[in-house]
Amino acid sequence: MRSADNLSPAALLVGSFAAAILVGTVLLMLPMASTGKPLTALEALFMSTSAVCVTGLTVLDPGTRLTGFGQGVLLALFQGGGLGIMTFAIFVTGVVGRGMSMRDRAVLVDSIHHSQTHELRRLLRHVLRFTLIVEGAGALALWLRWRHQFDDAVYQSVFHAVSAFCNAGFSLFADSLVRFRGDPWVNLVMGGLIVIGGLGFLVTFELRDFAFARMMRRRPAALSLQARLVFTTSLGLLLAGFAGFLLLEWGNTLRGLPLHEKLLAAAFQSVTPRTAGFNTIDYGQAAAATLFFTILLMFVGASPGSTGGGVKTTSLALLLALVRSRARGHRRASAYERAIPDAAMDRALTLTLLSGTLVALSILLMAFFELGSTPAGQSQPLFLALFFEIVSAFGTVGLSTGITATLSAPGQLLLVVLMLVGRVGPLTLALAVAGRRPRGHFRYAEENVMVG
């Protein structure tokens, strides 16, 4: 058995998340955490995992089943979980300073998705200060709107601002944010917090410095390829989500609403698949095409080094760049007049393939747990809802058609595993399981294979 000092950073990362989940589970099981009878072990485990992994799927209503103490535990868990991977990598690399192999350092650098490991203490301070400022500004903005609506407006504002920035999706309202569907202020504040949290800290810092230089009429430094890819891909997904949702739900959940509410609802639903989990329409009433369209958006998720999950916007951008380059007859993929390293392309391909395989196997297991031998003709509507739930858990999104609490114990445990894997990342988990020592390097003889 290896000592803690000999554990790889990937194993430490997974172990840290698992330990936080365990502590949260114990705290949520305490009688003081619930308003009625104490939470069962499964309920507490599910809620703790969902909070630490900033997912937002729930098996109970936090606003009514949890006391102030229980809600505070959730708040602490998703605040720590939202910053967990980034701050963990920075802390272990730059603050702890224990001797690490080049491979260990590479794992940590991958976890924050940045090629620079210098000035990490300064970066950690920036991350924490930026988080405090953005969440504080968001809470103030929500309080200005809610101060006359709720007696506990300060608490409500802080809880929802932190939940939005961390892309956690937890709400103290039973209908999430449906009651604010036509409120431009709440939609703008919550949507803005979600987008900022989902862009990734390093990209956000870079975009901030770029915008500040332009406002000061100074020549800004050129944006990195990562920042360009994250910004353009995120913007493209937001626009596609807005247009797609508006088109698919115009005659369904948006029917009968004033035009401004339709536009606000479509805009917010394009933002929330960035792994936020809030909703202003009832996904249980959404069309089948809308659910599948949202599944695609949830699978992509947020951007690297952010508070969100999914396979990340850069993975989608790199795969699209590869397809475009191959279609033009180029062997190497490129974007914005920059060649993309093979290592980055390999990572995007591997991550997407592993994620797709995991989701497919999870759907098979969930169908077995929940549908059993039910004929396909009778189970089709529920199958799509289960598919939606699986991708929502893996992408740490938190959107649901409302079936989470009705799932069997094996089904809920499967979601627990998916939320953890989706948060720490399939590649990081694979490295943690595989151990630290790579096998010898060699190449086999080549032999051609027919394709297509």
N, C-alpha and C positions, 0 to 999 in steps of 0.2 A: 504493500500500500504506500502510495507516494505521499510525502509530507506536503503541507500547504506551500512551502517555499519552492517545491519542485513542480508544482502545478503550472501548466501553461496559462498564458493570459486568457485564451479562449475558455479553458475550463474554469478559471476564476470568474470570468464574466458570467457564464452560465450558472455557476454555483452561487454568485452574488444575487442574481435574480431569483434563483430558487430559494435562497435563504430569506430574501425580502418577502416572497410569497408566503413562506411558512410563518414568519412573524406576523404578517397581516392576517393570515388565517386564524391564528391563535387569538389575536386581539379582537377580531370580528366575532369570534365565538363567545366572548365574554358577555354576561348578562347585561352589562351597562352599554353594550353596543347596539342593542335592538330594543324596539319599543314594546314588543310582545315577548313571546318565548324566544330563547336564544337561537341563533342561526345554527343549522345543522353543519356538520363538518364539510359536506359537499357544497352547501350554499356559501359558507365562509371561504372555502378554497376557490370556488368559482369567482366570487366577487374580488378576492384578493388578487388572483391571477389577472383578472380583467383590468384591475387598477394598476398593478405593477407593469403590466404589458401595454398600458394606455390603450385599451381596446374599447371598453364601454358597453359590452354585452352584459346583461344583468339577468338574474333569475328572481329578482325582487325589486321593488320600488325603493330606491335609497331615500327618497323624500319622506316616506311614511314608515318603512320598516326599520330604518336606522335612526338612532338617537344622534344628538349633536356629536357625541364621542365617536360613534360609528362613522358618521359622515366625515369627521376630522381624520379618522384613520384612512378612509378612502382618499381624501385630499392629499395627505402626506404620501400615500403610496403612489398615486399617479403623478404627483410633482416629482418625486424621486425617480420614478420609472421613466418619465418623459426626458429627464436629463441624464438618465443612468448610463447609457452606452458612451456618450460623448465624455462625460465627466469621469467615468471609470477609466477610459483609455488615457485621458490626459493625466489623471492622478497617478496611475500605476507607472506610466512612462516617465513623467517629469518630476513627480513629487516623491514617490516611494524610492525610485532610483535603484532598485535592486538589479543585479547583473542579469541581463537578458541576452539571449542569442539573437542573431539577426532575424531569424524566423519569428521569434516571439515579438520582436519589435514590429515586424511586418504585419502580424495579426492585429496588433493594437492600432497601427496606422490605418489598416483597412477598416477597423471598427469606427474610426472617425472620418474615414474617406478623405484623407488629406495627406499629401506627400511630405509635409514639413513636420518635424518633431521638435524643432527648437522653440524656445520661448513658450513652453507649454504652461508654465505657471501663469504667465500673462494671459494666455488664451483662456485658461480656466477662469480667471477673474473676469475677463470680458464676457464669457458665457453666462456666469452667474449674475453679473451686473445687468447685462442685456435682458436676461429673463425677468429679473425683478422690475426693471423699468417698463417692459412691454406688458407684463401681467398687471402691474400697478396702474398703468395708463388704461388698460382694458377694463379693469375693475372700476376705476373712476368714471369712465364713460358709461358703463352699465348702471352704476349707482345714480348718475344724473338722470337716467331714464326711469329707474325703478324706485327712487327714493320716496315717491308718493304712492306707489302701488303695494309695497311690501313693508311690513314692520321690521323685518330683518334684511333690509335692502343691502346693507354693507356686506353681510355674510353671503347672501345670494350672489352678489356681484363678484366677490373674491372667488367663490367656489367655481362659478361658471367661467370667469376669465382664465383661471388656472387650467381648468378642464379643456377650454378651447385652445389655449396656446400649446398645451401638451398633447393636443389631438386625442384627448382621452374619451370624450363623448359622454361623460357622466353628467346627468342633469338632476336637479332636485324637483323638477316638474314631471308629473306622471306622463305627460304627452310630449316630453322633450321640449322642443321649441315651437310646437304647432300653434300655440296660442299667440305667438309673435310673428306668424307668417306674413302679415301685412305691415309689420313695423320696420321701416327702412333703417332706423337707428340701431336696433338690436341686430338685424341681419348684417349690417355693415360692420359693426364692432366684432361680433362673433366670427363672421366670415374673414375679416382681416386678421384676427388672432390665429385662426386656423391656417391661413395661407402663410403667415410669417413663421409659425411653428413648423410648418411642413416643408419650407424651402431649404432648411439646413442652416445651422449657425454660421458656418464659414462662408457660404454663399451669401447669406443675408448681410454679413459684415462687409463683404466685397461690394455688393450692390449698394449698401448704405454709403460707403466711401466714394463710390463712383458717382452717385447722385449728389452727394455733398460737394464734390469737386466741380460738378457741372453747375450747381447753384452758385458757387463762389466764382464761377467763370474761370476756373483753372483747368488746365488740361489733365483729365483724369487718366490714371493708369489703365491700360487695356484690360478688359475683363478676361479672366481665365476661361479656358475651354469648358471647364466644369460649370462655371457660373452661367455661361451662355447656354449650354445644353439644359441646365436645370430651369432657367428662366423661360426659354422658348418652349420647352416641352410642357412645363407647368401651365403656361399661358394657353398653349394649344389644347391641352386637356380640359382646362376650364371653359374655353369657348366651345369645344366639342360637347362637353357635358351640358352646358347651357342650352345649346341648340337641340341636342338630342332629347333632353328631358322635356323641353318645351313642345317639341314635335310629338313625342310619344305619349305625353300625358295631357295634351291640350283638351282632348275630349273625355278624359277620365277624372283623375284627382284634381285637375285644374279647372274642370268644367264649372261654370257658374261663378267663378271668382272674378273680381274686377281685374282689369288689365295689369295694373301695377302689382297686384298680388301674384298674378301668374308669372310676371317677370321676376319678382323677388324670389318666389318659390323655385323657379327654374335655376336662377343664379345660385341660390343657397345649396340646392341639391347637386350642383356641379362642383361645389367646393367640398362638401362633406365626404365624398369618397376619397379625398386626399388622406383618409384614415381618421377623420374627426369623429364620426358617429352620431352627431346631432342630426335632427331632421325636422322639417317644418311641414311635411305631408306624411300621411300614414302609408308606410311601405307595404302594409298588409293589404291595401287596396290598390296598389300599383299594378299596371299591366305587366304581363309576362315579358314582353319585349323590354320594358323599362328595367325590370329586375336583372335581366341578362346584360343589358347595357351597363348597369351599375356594377355588376360583377366584374366586367372588363376593367372599369375604372378603379375598382377596389383592388384588383390584382396588381395593378401598377403601383398604386399607393402614392406615398410622399417621396421626398428626395433624400439622398444620402446625408448622414450626419444630422438628421432632423429628429423631431420628437415622434415622427410617424413611422409606419411600417410599409409592407408591400415589397415588390421586387425593385422598386425605385424608378423614378423618372429617367435617370441616366441609363438604366438598363434598356428601357424602351428606346431611348435616343440612340444608343450604340447599335442596337439591333436594326433599327431603321437605317442608320448610316451604313451598316454592312450590306443590307439589301440593296440600297441605292448604289453603292460602290460596285457590288458584283453585277448589278444590272448594266452598269456602264463598262464592264469588262476590267475593272480594277481589282487587284488582289487585296490590297490594303484598304481598310475603311478609313474615311476621313470626314471631318466636319469643320466648317469655318476655316478652311485652308490649313488645317492641322491634321497630321496623321495620328490615328488612334493606336496606342500601343497594343500589341497582341495580348499582353497580360490582362489589360482592361477588358478587351473583347472576350477573352476566355472566361473571365470572371462573370461578365454579363450573361454569356451563353450558359455557363454552368449554373449560375444562380436561377435563371429563368427555367431551365430544364428541371433542376431539383425541385423548385417551387411548384411547377406544373405537375410533376410526378407525385409530390406529396399531396397536393390538392386532389388529384384524381383518386389516389388510394384512400384519402380521407372521405371522399364522397361515397366510395364503395362501402367503406366501413359504416358510415352514418346511415346509408340506405339499408344495410343489413340490420343495424341496431333498431332503427325506427320503423322500417317498413316490412322487414322480414319477408314473408312469402306473399304479401299483398299483391294482387294482379296489377300489372303496369297501368292498365286503364283506370284503375281506382286511385293510384298513388301519384299520378303525374303532377297535380298541383302541389302536393306536399314535397315531391322530389325537388322541384325548382326552389322551394323555400329552404330545403336542406342544403342545396347547392349554394344558395345565397348566404346562409349561415356559416358554412364552411369557409368560404372565401373571406367573409367579413371577419372571422376569427383569425385566419392566417394573416390577413393584411392588417390586423389590429385596427379595424375600422369601427366596428361596434354597431353598424346598421343592422336592423332585424325586421323581419315581417311579423314578429310578435310570438314566435314559437319557442324561444330560448327556454323559458321556464317550464314548458310542457315536454321537453326532451327527457328521455330516460337517463338514468345515472351513467351508463356507458357513453351515451351521446354527449352529455355534459362534460365528462372526463376527457373525451376526445377533443372537445373545444378547448379545454384547459391546456392540453398538450400543444394544440395548434397555436394558441395565443402565445405561449412561451417560445416555441420555435419561430413563429413569425416575428417576434420582437428581437431575439438575439441573432436571428438570421440563420438560414440553413447551412451556409458555409462555415460560420463560426461554430455552430453546434457540431458539424462534422469534424472540424479540427479538434474540438474539445474531446470528442469520443475517440478519435484516431490516435491521440497522444502527440508527443512532441518530436519524436525522431522520424525523419523522413527516410524512406528506403533508398537504396542505391540508385544512381542515375544510369540509365542505359536506354538504347533504342533498338526496337525490333526491326527486322527486314520488312520493307514495304511490299504490299500486294494490293492491286487495284480491285475495287468493288463497284458493281453497277448501281447507279442511283437513278430513280425516276423511270 
